[in-house]
Amino acid sequence: ALNKIEIENNTKLKTISACAFSAGASLKKVIVGEGVEVIEFEGFGSHPILNSVTLPSTLKKIGEKAFYLSDNTLNISYNGTSEEWNDIEFGKRWTSSAVNVRVNFLK
């Protein structure tokens, strides 16, 4: 019945481990606070109705299948600029090719 995951800003957590929050039928929203640098393999994978994600400007890597099998449209609010977004290392198939990703830059 988990429908939202929120990791607070300025967390000591730097890495969301592989498969940490993978597979679930009810997750719709993820908020990853400032301080997190890496989302590993399938960190939030296999959530078919996940459609809202907030990502920190501190993010350096999004691993393979990190948001794989999410909703048809994945709305990402990124707490950085488009230049910072382009500096992130993206793993292969970080999301499904059928997913329409929309990124809103908050800076």
Secondary structure, DSSP 8 states (H G I E B T S, - for coil): ---EEEE-TT-S--EE-TTTT---SS--EEEE-TT--EE-TTTT---TT--EEEE-TT--EE-TTTTTT--SEEEEEESS-HHHHHTSEE-TTSS-TT-EEEEEE--
